Amino acid sequence: MTGLFKTRLQRHLREMAKYLRLVFNDFFVFALLFLLGGLGYGYSNMLKTLKTGYWWAPVVALVVLAIVAQIGRFATLIEDADRVFLLPKERAMHAYLVAARRYSQGLAQATQLVAVFLLAPFMSVTMGWPVLRLVELGVAQIILKDALLRLDLASAYQINGQTRMNHWAIKWGVSLIILAVGLWTVPWAAIILALILDGAVATWLAQHWQKQQIRWREQIKIEDNRMLGIYRFFNMFTEVPMLSGTIKRRRYLDGLYKLIKPSHDHLYLYLFSRGMVRGSEFSGLVVRLTVIGMLLLYFVRGEWLPVILAALFIYLIGFQLLPFFQQYDDVVFTHVYPVLPAQRLKSFVTLITLILSVAALLLWLVVVVANPHVLTAGMTLLVEVIEVWYLARIYTPHRLARSVENRG
């Protein structure tokens, strides 16, 4: 069964590598470097304004570390068919789940170390902690995360009448208690408590797993939700075939269609606008990217970094909307419409222009609110206007025309 997990892991890593190459293109990496540099610069300036003795400093550290402790989920790579074909091998599945937990620790523990490393300057300034004490807290964080992943492993087994050991209330409760003890007393106390928790769960699991059945349906659902979250992240940057949108009526937006004249020339504009509003795949993508961009722009300071970030998110939104042009190619009735291809392209360009303009306006308003520099607001507006015009009027028609030629 360990060999089965290794095979699935290799296939999973190849798939993730394919999407990561598409996500971290040259433009995105360049913008990401500016973003990290701006955040680091802002963090450094904030630390200069702080001093030792704030009562809320341990509270902030507790909240941040407790949240980070929940990051890094148990990746089982279990598939829907396993509950049928692997059921006779249920006892042998324990080795599979142990291998899955071992793999899950890599990224999860790296996240814990990065979080403690980033939080260390804040704790050193506001709480006066020396390096040794921060290292001890990092050890406690790692052991705590190991215990939480072991809770996930133990919860893969069914126990009648017993609450799942990895219930969110239990995981959050033990995380807050152990970290609070370490922050308000000494980190060694948190290390001891985390070791006790980890050892207790390991002992229970060793004594009971052979007598219990695997929660097949629940584990399949958990893994499907985990992969869905990953695919949704990738879908912000590139097209993901595994995602299928849902249709929602959204009656409260019917007034938008009244702006479209019911004429022959606007046939595709009416179709595209309805599909965009009622479909969840592309509309959700636009909303998510816009909201994330607005949140980042609100917390980012500087003269040029907000301009670059606003341009980046407009580019991402426009680029991800291009596949929507072929949304109805498989509908046979669209091929018998007496509408010229140029009218279809014109309608799509009109829709893209409207969406990008609204997104650009929202991003610009956040820049105006968050940054007092008039130059920054002016440059952001100028760059957004030029970018929206170029993406909608130049890049989109050229890209779609070339795509149609290649398909033909």
C-alpha positions, 0 to 999 in steps of 0.5 A: 500500500505504501507503493500505491501512495508513492505512485499517486504522489508522483502523479499528484506532484506532476500535476501540481508542477504543471499548474505551478509553472503556469501560475509562476510565470515571469510577470507574476514572479516579478510582481510577487518580488515587488509585493514581498519587498513592499510588505517586508519594508512596511513590516520593518517600518512598523517594528520601528514604531513599537516598543516592549511592554504592550499587553496585546503583543502576546494576544497577537502572537497567539492568534497568528500562531493558532491560525498557522497551526491549522494550515497544512491539511492531511493529504491522503490522495484517496479517490472515490473508487477506493471505498470499493476496490480497496475495502478488502485491503482495509487493514493494509491501508494503515501503512498508506495513511501513515505514508500520507501523514508523513508526506503532509508534514513536509509543507505543513512544518515548513509553514510553521517554521516560516511563520515563527521566523516572520513573527520573531522580530515582532515578539523580540521587539514587543515582548523582549524575547531572546533568540533561544526562547523563540527557538523553543517556541518554534519547537513547540509549534512544530510538535503541536502541528505534528500532534494535529496531523496525528489527530487527522490520522486517528480520525480516519478511523470510525468509532461509534458514538465518539466525536471525531478527534480532529473536530475543529473545536478540538484542534483549535482548543488544544492549539490555543491552550498549548500556545497560550501556556507557552506565551504567558509562561515559558515555551518549555511548558508548551513543548511538554504539553504538545509532546503529551498530546502527541504521545497520547494520540499516538498511543491511542492510535497504536492500540485501536486502529486495527479494531476500527473501520476507515471512514471511507466516505468522509475521507473521500469528501475531505480529500475532494474538498482539499483538492477543490481548494487547490484547483480554485487557487490555480483557477485564479491564474489559469484554466483548470478542467477539473472545475465545473461551475454551477448555474444560479438564477440571481434574479436581483441582477436582472436589471442589468440586462435592461441596459442591453438593447434587444437587437440583432447586433447585441445577440451575443452580448446578451448571451455572454452577459447572462452567462457571466452573471448566472454562471459561478465559474467565471463570475466567481473568479472575477469576484475573488481576484477583485476582492483579493486585490482590494485587500492587498492594496488596502494594506500595501503602502508606497508610491509604485507598489500599489500601481504594480499590484493594481496592474497585476490584478487587472491583467489576471482578471482579463487573462482568465476571462479569455476562455469564456469566449468559447463557453458556448462553442459546444452548443449547436444552436450558436452555430446556426445563429445568423450572426457574423463572427465579427459581431460575436467578437465585438460583443465579447470585447464590450463585455470584457471592457465593462468588467475590467473597467469596474474592477479597475475602478474598485481597485483604484478607489482602494488605492486612493483610500489607503495611500495619501500620495496624489501621485500614486493615485494618479499613476494608478488611474493612468496605468489602469486606463491604458491597461484596460484599453490595451487588454480589451481592445488590442490584446483580446481581439488579437489573441482570440482571432489567433485562437480561432485560426489555430482551432480551425 
